[in-house]
Amino acid sequence: MKRPVKRRTSARPLLGTALALVALFAPALPAAASAGDAPRPVVTVAQGPLRGQNHDGAQEFLGVPYAAPPVGDARLRAPREPRRWSGVREADRQAPACVQFSPFGLADPQAAGEDCLYLDVYRPKGARPGARLPVILWMHGGAYSQGTGTQFGGRTMADLTNSVVVSINYRLGQLGYLALPELGRDDARRSGSFGLMDQVEALRWTRENIAAFGGNPGSVTVSGQSAGSGSVCALLATPSAAGLFHRAVLQSGPCTLLRTPDGARAESQARAFAERAGCADPAGVAACLRAAPAAALVEAARTLPTSGPASGDGLLPVDPAAAIGSGDWNKVPVLIGSTRSESRLFVALSQPRLTEQEYTAQILAGYGAAGPEVLARYPVSAYGSAYLALSAVMTDSSFACHTAWTAQLFASQVPTYAYEFDDPDSPTLAGAQVPGLDESNAHSAELAYLHDFTAGDRPLTPVQVALATRMKRYWGAFARFGSPVVPGQAAWPATGAGTGTVLTLNPVATRAGSSFPADHQCAFWRTQPTRPPL
């Protein structure tokens, strides 16, 4: 995948564009059941019985509807309960992804559609109703514009940690996030954040049905990466999500970085999109958008990407970072972290052959009076290339330090555990590797270590599989106990307010330390305009 991207003159605008490049390129193929004579498992949920399949050490129930199809007149409306079915529904094939609004979407464009509100459930083979196993509900990333839950298998996690794993789809792009008042008049929340509503609905479905799979509805961990982590931030500040989950995992999407637009800004963006889609008349804008071909909406969004959920309405009253800072949020234990070199992915996809002269010009233009100091702190000579120097600037000023700052917001109120993923030989996303560039530890690098991930560029080595096993055990312990305590593995102490303790996840030496803020020069970045509003 090679698509020319217009060169930016500021590191901060580049981040906004780059976030839209977090491509999760190829959906998982329907999984084949393991050979053998074991009977296929059947569970009964509120809508009827489901027949799943055995796969390795787990059982999986694929393509399970958690809401009615949001099609026709149901497009751009709050999700509705799924209908009951008669007989036993086969749950052995994954559902299509939601409509993709990014040009870096799925390898097979036909594997997406508007009828997409489905989830996959994975459980250990021995799980039965009443087992009360911890539940991990996963939300994929993709800049709120692309991706699918089907790329994140949970068989290994379920089998290794004796937990139930749920991976969901939710509406994307302007089908999921469009803050026009005309679209919310039939819902008391008066919100156009339909993707966030989908996530709340998936949590409700999980609360009502997960016991049938052996899960504990009173022990649900909501987790996500990138925009999925931004969605976790939003759920933490969504009143209607209170009590639906009990722990939270935020991977590479800190709340102080992924701020939500307020109502006025979000409506202005939505009006511009509607006009671009040919639906400018306020009197008929809702009907026009509900009748427009999906392809026309995707085309209208090419230069007007969504900003994700908006705040200031009945669904999400306050920006999540502000809500957390005020202490008025759905308080649960938190596990939060990032990869060591997040922005290598974005710079590789946008400026892989950046020269030293271009790097210098961008930093001076982007940081103004602070530009010379940025260059002094991040000289090309210290990194070996302009690509690595700019990647470090963008990583530290955005993901790394905002992860530290967000962790401190949490740590003053709830048990908080921080990590940094650091495997200097980690794979990157399939199709994203630029020959000659070191993309290790880039955005999304940890995904292959936590999931049966179908979008990595190469398999893990035995040493990396061992790290992946340790990571899954940490995540599983957090989901079970609210703290990642695993006998025989490195201790993971909580991050106290002001201490900055972070666990480094490395194939050779996993250890806790307090150097993370200094490693990423966070004291300097706090003085810059990207600092969090603490």
N, C-alpha and C positions, 0 to 999 in steps of 0.2 A: 504494500500500500504506500504509494508515494503521491502525495498531493502537495503542490507548492503552497506555502503559507506566506502571506505578506510579512516582511520583516518589520519588527516592532522597534520603536526607539525607547521604550520604557519597559523595565522588567515587570512592573505591576500589571499593565495591560496585557503583556505576554502571558501572565499567569491566567488571566481570565479566558483568553483564547485557548491556552493549553489545557485547561480543565475540561474543555469540550472535546479534547482529543483522547480522553481516557477510554480507548476502544476495547471492548470485550468482544472479540471479533467473531467467534464461531460458536453457535449454540451446541450444547451437548446433544449427541444423538440418543435416541431412545435406548435405554440400557437393556441388555439381554439378560435374562434370568440365568442363574447358575445351573449347571447340569445337575441332574439327580432326581430322585423321586419324591422329595419333600413336597407336601401339598402347598399350594399357594395360599398366603394368608388372606383372611377376610376380616374386615372391621366394619362396624356400623356407626355412621355419623348421623347428624340430624337430618340429612337429606336422603339417606338410604345406605345400603351396604356397598363396600368397596372391595374389590379383589386386587391385591398388590402382587408382588413377586419377590422371591428370594434372590439375593445377589451378594455373593461373597459372604461376609459375616453379618450381613444386615438384611433387613426387609425394606422394600421401598414401595411407596404408593404415589404414583406419578400423575400429573395432570388433574389434580383435585380442585373443583371449583369452590372458591370461597365467597364469590359474589356472582350475581347475574351478569351476563354479557353486557357491557356498556355500549351497545350499538343502537343505531336508529335514533329514536327519540330519547333513549337513555344515554346517548353520548353527551359529555360535558354536564353530567349530573352526578349527584352523590351515589355511591355504590348501593346496590340493593341485594337483599338476601338471595342466594341461589335457590332455584326450584328443586323440589324433591324429584327423584327419579324412581322408576319402577324396576324391579329386578336388581341384579347385582351389576354395578358399574365396573367396567374394566379400568384399572388404574395402573397400566403397564407401559404407557407412552407419555412422554412429556408434551405439554401444550405449547402452542406458538408463543413467541415473544410478543410483547406489545409493540405497536407501530414505532419504528425507529426514526428519530428526527435528526440523526447525525449522518453525514456522508461516510463516516467510518463505521457504519452499522454492521449487520450480520453478514456472514459470507453468503448465505442464501436468503435473499430478500423475501422469498415466498414463505419463510419460516416465521413470519410476523403478521399480526393482524389486530383488529380492535377487540375481538373476542379473546381476551388474554388474561383475565383475572383468575389465575390458577396458582396452585402451589404444589410442591413436592414434599412428602414426608418420609423420613428415614428413621428406622428404629433398630435396635439390636434384635437378633433373631429370637431371643428368649423373652422379649417384652410381651406383656399381656396387660389387659385392662386392670387397673388397680396397682400397677407397679410403681406409679408416682415417680417416674424418672424425670430429671431436669430437662427442660426444653430450651433449645437454642433456635431463635427465629432470625433468619438472615435476609438482609436487603442489599441487593447488588448496587454497584456504582455505575457511572456513565454520564456524569454531568446532567442528571435528570432528563437526558435526551436519548439514551441508548442503553443497551445491555439487557440481560435476562437472568432470572434466577436459575434457569436450567443449566447454566454453565458451572454451577456450584454444587456438585454432588456432596451428600452428607453421609455416605455409607461408612467411610473409614472413621470419621468423627463419632458417629453413633456407636459403632462396634467397639472402638478403643476406649471411649469414655462412658459407655453405658448411659447414653442420653438419647433424646429424640430430637432430630434436626428438621427444621422446616425452612424451605427456601421459596421465596415468593416472587411473582411478577407484580408490577404496579404500573399504572398509566404514565406515559412519558411525554416530553415535549409539551406543546400547547394543548394536547388532549388531556394532559395530567395537571397542567399548571397554567391557568388563564384567568386573571383576576378582573373579570368583567361583572359588574353588579347584576346585569341582566341575566347572567347564568345562574346566580345563586338565589333568585327570588323565591324558589319553592323549597328552600332549605333554611332552617332557622339560623344556621351558622353564617350565612351570607358569605360563603367562601368559594373561590375558584381553584383551590388547591386539592383537586380531585385525587392526585397521586398520594397525597398525605392521607386523605380520607380512605383510600384503598388500603394503606398500611394499617390504619386503625381498624378497618373492617377485618383484615387478615388476623390481627391480634384478637379481635372479638371471636372470630371463627375458631381460633386456636384455643381460647379459653373454654369455649363451649364443647369442643370436640376432641381435644388432644388426649383426654383420659382414655378414650377408646383405643388409642395406640399405645397406651402404657405411660403417657406423659403426665406430668403434674401441672395442672393449670395455675397452681400457686407458686410455681418456680419457673418463670419464663424469662430468659435473657434475650433482649433485642440487640441485634448486632448488625453492623454494616461498614462498608469501606467507601471512601471518597464521597460521592453523592449519597450513598447508602448511610455513611456516617453522618452526613448533614441531615438525613432523614431521622436518624436517632436523636440528633440535637433537637429537631422539631418535635418529636414525640415527647421528649423530656419536658417541653414547654406547652404541650397540648392538653388542656384540661380533660377532654373526653378520653384520653389515653390513660388517665390515672388508674392504677390498680390492674392494668392489663399486662404489665411486665414488672419484673422485680430486680433486674440488673441490666446494665447497658455496656456494650462494647463499641468503641469508636476507633476505627482504623483509618488513618490518613484523611481525616476530615474534621479538624478541630472547629468547635462552635464559634470561636472568636474570628476565624478566617471565613467561614461560610455563612456570612450574614444574610438575613432575609430582607428583601425590599419591603418598604412599608406600603400601605394600601394605595396611596396616591401614586407612588412611583410604579407599582405593579400594574395599576389600572392604566397609566399612561403607556406602558409597554404593551399591554393587552390591546388597547385601542389601535396602536400602530400596527400590531400584528393583524387585527381584524380587517383594517383597511387594506393591508397588503394582500389579504386573502379574498378581497372583494366583498367584504361584509361591513361597510362603513356606516350604514344607516343604523343609528341606535335603536330605532323602533323595531327593526327586524333582525338585529345582529345575532340574537340567540338562535332563531330558526335558520338563519343563513349559515351559521357555523355548524349547526347540527346536520345540515343537508349537504355541505360541501364534501367533495371527494377527499379522502384522507391524503391522497397524493398532493392535492392542492394545498393542504395545510402544511405538509412537510416542506413543500417548495417555498411557501410564505415564510417559514421559519429559518431558511438558510442564512439570511443575514440578520435575523431577529431571534436568536436562541432564547429559550426560556431561562429565567433566573431561579426556577424552582419554587418552593412554597413561599407565599407572602405572609407577612405578619400584619396584625392590626384588625383582624376580623374575629368572628365568633369561634373559629376553629383554632387559630393560632394568635391569641391576642397580642403577644409581645415577642419581639425577636428573641430566639433562644438564648443567645449569649447574655442579653440584658436580663432575661428572666432568671438565668442561673446566677448572675451576679447579684441580683436582688434577693435571692433566696426563695423566690416563689416559683417552684418547679416541682416536677414529679421526682422526688429525691430517692435514688437507688444507688447502690455501689456501682462504681465505674471502673472499667479497664480501658485505657486509652494509649495510643501510640502512633508511630510513624516509621517509615523506612529511612535509612541513613541518607540517601541521596535521591529524594522524591523527584526532583525536577529534571533529572537526567532524561526521563521519558519525554517530557514536554519539549526540552531543547533539542533532543535527538529528532523528534518529529517535525520541528519547525525550523531549526537553524543548525543542521548537522555539520555544516562546513564553515561555521563562524570563524572569522579571522580575529586576530588580536586588535587590529584597528577598529573593526566593527564592534567588538566587545567594548572597547574604551569609549567609543562614541555613544553606544547605547547607555552605558552606566552614567556618563556625564549628562546626557539628555534626560534620563529617567530620574536621577536623584538630585539634580540641580546642585545647590551649594554643598551637599553632602557627597557628591560624586567623587571628588578626589579622595576622600577618606574611604569610600567603598572600594575604590581601586587599590588603595594602599593595604586594606585588609584582605582583599581577594585578588592579588596580583596573578597574572597568567603564569609567571615563573614558578609560583608555588603549587600550581595545579597541573602544569604540563600542557594545557591547551585552553583556548578560549571557551570551548564547549564545556569543559569541566569547571572552569572558573564561573561562568554564568550559571551553570547548574547549581553550584554551591551558593551563590548569591540568592537565587530564587528559592532553593530549599530552605536556607536559614531564615530568610526574611518572611517566609510564608508558612509552610507546613511545620518545620521543626520548632520555631519559637512560638508559633501559635498553639502547637500541641502542648508545649511547656506552660504557656499562659492559661490555656483552657484547663489543663490538669490542676493548676493552682486554684482556679475558681472552684473546681469540684472538691479538692482536697481540704478546703476549709469547712466543708459541709458534710461530706460523706466519705466512706472508705474508698480510696482511689489508688489504682495500680497503673504505673506508666511503663512503657517499653519502647525500645528502638530496635527494629529489625536490621541486622547487619551481617549479611552473607556476601562477601566480596566476589562470589562466583554465582550469584543467583540468576535464574532464568528471567527473561522479560516476557512481554506479551507476544503471542504469535503474530508475525507480520510487522512487529515494531522494531526489530533489531536492525540497526544501520551498520553495515560492514565497517569495521575499524573503530567503532565507538564502544566504550565501556558503559553499559547500561545496567550494571549490577546495582542492586539496592534501590532501583528506581520505583516510582509510583506503581503499585500493584504487585511488587515483587513477592510479597508475603502470601499472596493468595494461593499459590500452588502448595504451600506448606500447611494450610489449614483446611483445604477442601479437596475433593476429587475434581480438580480444576481442569477444564477442557481447553483453555485458551493460552496455555503456556507455550513458549517457543521450543522447549525441550524437556525431557523427563528429569526428575531429580536424581542425583547420584546417591549411592548408599549413605554417605556421610550426611547429605541433605535430608534424606528420608529420616535419619535418626533425629535431626533437628526438628523436622516436621512432627515427628512423634512426640517429642518433648513439648512443642508448642501446643499441639492438640490437647495434651494432658493438662497444661496450664489453663487453657481456655475452658476445658471441661470441668476442672476443679472450681474455677470462678463461677461457672454456671450452676454448679451444685452447692457450693458453700458461700459464695460471695467473696471469696479470697482465693487466689491461685496458689494454694499450698499443695505441693506434690511431693510425697516422700521419695527421697533418693535424687531429687533434682535441686538445682540451685535455689536458695531461698529468694523469694520475691517480696521484699518489704513494701509496705504501703508508702505512697508519696505523701509526706506531711506537708502542711502549708509552710512554704518557705524553704523546704529542704531539697526539692528537685530530684529525689531518688528515682532512678530509671533502671530497669532491667535491660541489658543488652542481650539480644537473642542472636547468638553467633554459633556456627557449627562446631568451633573448637572450644570457645570459652564463653559460656553464658554466665553473666555476673551482674550484680547490682552495683551502681555507683552514682555519684552526684556531679559528674563533669558535663552532663548533657548541655546545660545552658551555656557554659564556657565553650564547649566544642562548637556550638553553632552561633556564638557571638550574640547571644540574646540581649545582653545588657546594651550593646550598641543598637540593635534593631528596635529596642523599646523606645529609643529617642527619635526614631524615624516615623514618617506619617503612617506606616503600616502597623504601628503599635496598637495593641488592643485598648479599648476605652474602659480601662479599669478605674 
